[in-house]
Amino acid sequence: MKLQLSTIIFAGLFLLSSCASSPSLPINTSSSAKTFPEVRLSNESRDSLVEEKAPPRLEAIKLKMLNVSSGEISETSSGVLKISSPNPRAVTRTGSPQHAVLRFRYLGPSEKTRRLASGLLRRQIGLKLEAEDSCNLIYIMYRISPSPALSVQLKHNPGMHSHSQCGNKGYSSLLEKTLPAINDNSLHEIAFERDGELLNITVDGAVKASLVLPPEALELHGAIGLRSDNGNFEVELFAGTLPDIN
């Protein structure tokens, strides 16, 4: 009996010693992390693809809510924006939402093309963020060709407010991430969520990127908008302000 008791005590001490010496796995107990709203894409439906995120309900941005400064943008009876000119530029007339979704269907190259001021011929579409004017803003672009990529750029030209003043000056790259090549008539999406200096981006609900905005970007306070170059697109733009999450 004494031998059995000694054996049990020895086994218990061995187990306790093993647990104490084994490294424990880290556990994330943070409750403040934010996630993107789930977005489901469908080539069969024109219904909204944006699901609520406790709440908010994103507002569809119609043509009458945009100030189109360059190129041409039209609107179908169902509210879908259509782009066929080589270089449309537009911003919302009011507001600086912290969350926006740009859904687009790429219909192929535009009939006319126009090179960028740098001389490059690029096909792309994307969002403008904190756009004070054409010289001071942030671009979140889905580049289609020549090299598919997610590109985030800051354009910062203090004291300049028109394209004639700044041209293609003041650009700095904040993020460049390769994307899969896309086919004509395919449906895609870019979404951003801003939380102070942190900018979170999703592309097609799969590619995710987060970056801390530099001080120059934090100085900007402007509208959101859209831009495209040398492509035919059907577009839906949604925007809203995320509630505080404590």
Buried (B, 14 or more C-beta within 10 A) or exposed (E): EEEEEEEEEEEEEEEEEEEEEEEEEEEEEEEEEEEBBEBEEEEEEEEEBBEEBEEBEBBBBEBEBBEBEBBEBEBEEEEBBBBBBBBBBBBBEEBBBBBBBBBBBBBEBBEEBEEEEEEEBBBBBBBBBBBBBBBBBBBBBBBBBEEBBBBBBBBBBEEBBEBEEBBEEBEEEBBEEEBEEBEEEBBBBBBBBBBEEEBBBBBBBEBEBEBEBEEBBEEBEBBBBBBBBBBBBBBBBBBBEBEEEE
